[in-house]
Amino acid sequence: MFLLPAHGTSDHDGGVSVTLNDSARRLLDGRNFAMVATLRPDGQPHSSVVWIDREGDTVVFSLTADKQKARNLAPDPRV
């Protein structure tokens, strides 16, 4: 699973820490998808739809190493 950053307080690793409210948790506990945008090596955006899930207050999505978004995230994990 890949962590999906959100707006909140920066943590010690440069990531983002967020506490979801009950309404957001209920929404994320359903079947949901999101549009994820990454940057290709040449700087062009690459967007794709992914199913998302929640692990505590962390939004996650899965990907496989052979996909373009995985190759884009390897050098630059921002989404």
Summary of the structure (lengths in Angstrom):
residues: 79
radius of gyration: 13.1
end to end distance: 13.8
largest distance: 39.7
contacts: 172
relative contact order: 0.25
helix: 16%
strand: 38%
